Amino acid sequence: MRSSRFSTPRRGSRVVACGCLMAVACLLISTQTGCLGLLSNLMHATGADKIPAAYDGLEKSRVAVVTLTENSQFSDDDAARILGRNVMQHLVTEVKKIELVREDKIANWRDTHGWDQVEFAEIGRGVDADKVLAIEVSNLQLRDGKTLYRGRADVHISVIDAKTGDQLYAHDLDEFTYPTTAGQTTTDTTESRFGKLYLGILAKRIARQFYPYDAHEDFAIDSLIAR
């Protein structure tokens, strides 16, 4: 008959093991919030929490950004110029190895060939671009009644192959509105300043079709009017 002295340590080992497991479980529960925060920070650092580009074909390409509003069909237009410049700033910062055709080169081509010439592929070939990012804005409004500024516009975005004329990508922003929940009173700002703010926000919404962006960046967008 085996001595019982061998069974006692085994029971003690099981008790110790169970105690260790319980301690680890308690530690994990107590640090769960911290672990989640660490995981969130890690995902942000690696870009895992970003929404991917809807179209990434502007990378490693020479691109002409052509922005049209209803007022720019026959001459230059401030809104079209401001919007186009803002889009270009985001693209050159965020899109890998993109080369943008200078704004003045596109304007000179349109001066020569007519501002009503909106054959995008022809414009692209004329300025030695691989692709054209065409931004067509309609129904642009900056006021919501007499006392509030609230921007609204319909936007059609397309990417055209300059060589073949093929449409490579298209997307519509219908009734893009800012601010989304309220307007800014006309006593707090000027139409010019609000217009630049609205077009800047619209530009980012357009540009981020072409690069990954933070999924949380829209949450506090309305707070910008308080700055």
Phi and psi in degrees as a GROMACS rama.xvg file:
@    title "Ramachandran Plot"
@    xaxis  label "Phi"
@    yaxis  label "Psi"
@TYPE xy
-73.7206  145.88  ARG-2
-70.7835  142.451  SER-3
-73.3792  -7.6946  SER-4
-67.1968  -18.687  ARG-5
-79.9091  -26.2207  PHE-6
-81.4563  -27.0136  SER-7
-63.4588  -48.435  THR-8
-60.0683  -34.0701  PRO-9
-63.7971  -43.3433  ARG-10
-63.1899  -39.2374  ARG-11
-64.6534  -38.5798  GLY-12
-63.8454  -40.5522  SER-13
-64.3274  -39.9555  ARG-14
-63.3185  -44.005  VAL-15
-62.4653  -43.1374  VAL-16
-62.0279  -44.1607  ALA-17
-63.2791  -38.9152  CYS-18
-63.7731  -39.9931  GLY-19
-63.4808  -42.6588  CYS-20
-63.2681  -41.1057  LEU-21
-65.1888  -38.3707  MET-22
-64.8096  -43.2014  ALA-23
-62.8133  -42.6241  VAL-24
-61.1468  -44.5435  ALA-25
-62.1662  -39.9101  CYS-26
-63.5431  -42.141  LEU-27
-64.1547  -41.9633  LEU-28
-63.5452  -43.2327  ILE-29
-68.8492  -24.4002  SER-30
-108.21  14.4757  THR-31
-59.2057  -45.2902  GLN-32
-60.6683  -42.7954  THR-33
-64.6105  -39.2099  GLY-34
-65.0765  -40.9675  CYS-35
-63.2183  -39.8084  LEU-36
-64.4722  -41.204  GLY-37
-63.6531  -42.7717  LEU-38
-62.7461  -41.9527  LEU-39
-61.9572  -42.7346  SER-40
-65.2026  -38.8201  ASN-41
-65.1748  -42.8106  LEU-42
-62.9749  -39.9254  MET-43
-66.2691  -40.9061  HIS-44
-65.5182  -34.892  ALA-45
-91.4739  -5.04438  THR-46
81.2491  10.6298  GLY-47
-70.7736  -18.2241  ALA-48
-95.2204  10.3239  ASP-49
-93.0333  148.706  LYS-50
-82.8371  127.707  ILE-51
-68.4051  159.005  PRO-52
-61.5251  138.573  ALA-53
-67.9225  -32.6544  ALA-54
-145.451  119.071  TYR-55
-105.248  15.7908  ASP-56
-77.2011  -0.633587  GLY-57
-82.5094  -12.1911  LEU-58
-64.0834  141.299  GLU-59
58.6389  33.6586  LYS-60
-130.288  153.158  SER-61
-93.0703  118.09  ARG-62
-121.995  134.539  VAL-63
-102.41  123.118  ALA-64
-95.8241  116.309  VAL-65
-116.379  116.566  VAL-66
-112.413  127.438  THR-67
-123.23  134.999  LEU-68
-119.74  174.403  THR-69
-65.3399  -22.5279  GLU-70
-92.2312  -4.37676  ASN-71
-105.95  14.0481  SER-72
-70.791  -26.9759  GLN-73
-123.818  -6.14623  PHE-74
-161.734  173.033  SER-75
-64.1184  153.185  ASP-76
-141.412  133.44  ASP-77
-58.4233  -45.1594  ASP-78
-62.1742  -43.5551  ALA-79
-63.8504  -41.2265  ALA-80
-67.1983  -44.5623  ARG-81
-64.2721  -44.7578  ILE-82
-62.6547  -47.1563  LEU-83
-61.0295  -42.2197  GLY-84
-63.6373  -42.1103  ARG-85
-64.6886  -42.1801  ASN-86
-60.3177  -44.3626  VAL-87
-62.6763  -38.5057  MET-88
-62.4351  -42.1645  GLN-89
-66.9199  -41.7124  HIS-90
-64.9901  -44.8703  LEU-91
-67.6103  -25.2533  VAL-92
-83.1957  -37.5712  THR-93
-105.101  -24.9262  GLU-94
-95.208  127.975  VAL-95
-67.7151  128.68  LYS-96
55.9826  32.8376  LYS-97
-84.9618  144.711  ILE-98
-120.501  123.739  GLU-99
-103.553  135.536  LEU-100
-69.0806  135.819  VAL-101
-61.3397  142.73  ARG-102
-58.4459  -41.4151  GLU-103
-67.8522  -28.6548  ASP-104
-68.378  -40.0605  LYS-105
-66.6211  -42.9933  ILE-106
-62.0802  -40.2627  ALA-107
-64.4716  -39.4244  ASN-108
-63.3648  -42.5501  TRP-109
-70.1426  -32.2074  ARG-110
-61.166  -40.5208  ASP-111
-75.7468  -38.9381  THR-112
-102.131  -4.97808  HIS-113
102.948  132.554  GLY-114
-71.5787  -16.163  TRP-115
-84.5287  -1.13188  ASP-116
-83.1061  107.17  GLN-117
-121.41  31.8484  VAL-118
-79.8371  98.1062  GLU-119
-61.981  -41.3603  PHE-120
-61.9953  -38.2819  ALA-121
-66.7347  -40.0996  GLU-122
-60.9119  -44.4853  ILE-123
-59.7694  -46.2391  GLY-124
-63.9876  -35.9327  ARG-125
-66.9955  -24.3766  GLY-126
-113.048  18.5316  VAL-127
60.5436  40.7365  ASP-128
-96.6364  151.551  ALA-129
-79.5825  -39.5175  ASP-130
-139.625  155.764  LYS-131
-117.867  127.36  VAL-132
-96.226  106.658  LEU-133
-98.3035  127.371  ALA-134
-120.963  111.991  ILE-135
-112.082  117.362  GLU-136
-110.222  131.194  VAL-137
-134.983  160.906  SER-138
55.3644  37.5558  ASN-139
-71.9655  123.799  LEU-140
-135.496  144.289  GLN-141
-114.323  -9.02482  LEU-142
-116.066  146.027  ARG-143
-122.157  85.9106  ASP-144
84.9542  -169.253  GLY-145
-83.1228  -23.249  LYS-146
-113.374  -1.09175  THR-147
-125.337  139.65  LEU-148
-95.6721  127.26  TYR-149
-155.253  115.626  ARG-150
-81.5712  148.772  GLY-151
-153.376  140.435  ARG-152
-162.304  153.943  ALA-153
-103.818  132.503  ASP-154
-131.252  132.272  VAL-155
-113.108  124.273  HIS-156
-112.013  133.779  ILE-157
-146.27  150.934  SER-158
-117.387  125.864  VAL-159
-118.843  135.528  ILE-160
-73.187  118.103  ASP-161
-65.9896  -30.93  ALA-162
-76.4326  -46.1692  LYS-163
-99.1886  -20.7177  THR-164
82.2054  2.63749  GLY-165
-71.4406  143.332  ASP-166
-84.8684  120.967  GLN-167
-95.5754  -24.8915  LEU-168
-160.199  147.197  TYR-169
-149.903  144.982  ALA-170
-156.28  143.729  HIS-171
-114.304  135.526  ASP-172
-109.586  98.0034  LEU-173
-88.4122  128.469  ASP-174
51.5597  49.6972  GLU-175
-67.7109  118.942  PHE-176
-119.654  136.741  THR-177
-148.049  134.371  TYR-178
-65.6983  156.356  PRO-179
-80.88  -28.9781  THR-180
-110.213  -21.3411  THR-181
-158.694  165.903  ALA-182
-101.125  179.452  GLY-183
-111.844  130.951  GLN-184
-67.3981  150.335  THR-185
-69.1112  -14.4701  THR-186
-83.1374  -14.2093  THR-187
-92.3727  -16.59  ASP-188
-158.635  178.882  THR-189
-106.877  162.046  THR-190
-62.7838  -36.7071  GLU-191
-63.2946  -46.284  SER-192
-66.9235  -42.6815  ARG-193
-65.5716  -39.1578  PHE-194
-59.4284  -41.4857  GLY-195
-65.7947  -38.6548  LYS-196
-63.425  -48.366  LEU-197
-61.6638  -46.0199  TYR-198
-67.0068  -31.1101  LEU-199
-66.598  -41.6413  GLY-200
-69.2759  -40.7613  ILE-201
-62.3297  -39.6379  LEU-202
-60.2963  -42.1924  ALA-203
-66.4197  -39.3414  LYS-204
-62.5729  -36.3347  ARG-205
-70.3541  -49.7394  ILE-206
-64.3757  -33.8111  ALA-207
-73.3946  -1.03656  ARG-208
-63.6848  -17.7457  GLN-209
-116.066  8.93139  PHE-210
-154.86  156.235  TYR-211
-65.0139  143.855  PRO-212
-139.942  160.024  TYR-213
-66.0492  127.564  ASP-214
-67.3495  -15.7388  ALA-215
-101.209  0.893128  HIS-216
-69.9367  -17.016  GLU-217
-84.801  -13.0883  ASP-218
-61.3183  -38.7279  PHE-219
-111.886  24.7462  ALA-220
-64.6405  -34.8195  ILE-221
-67.5526  -21.6123  ASP-222
-68.9259  -13.3269  SER-223
-64.008  -26.5226  LEU-224
-70.8829  -13.8269  ILE-225
-86.9472  -6.60864  ALA-226
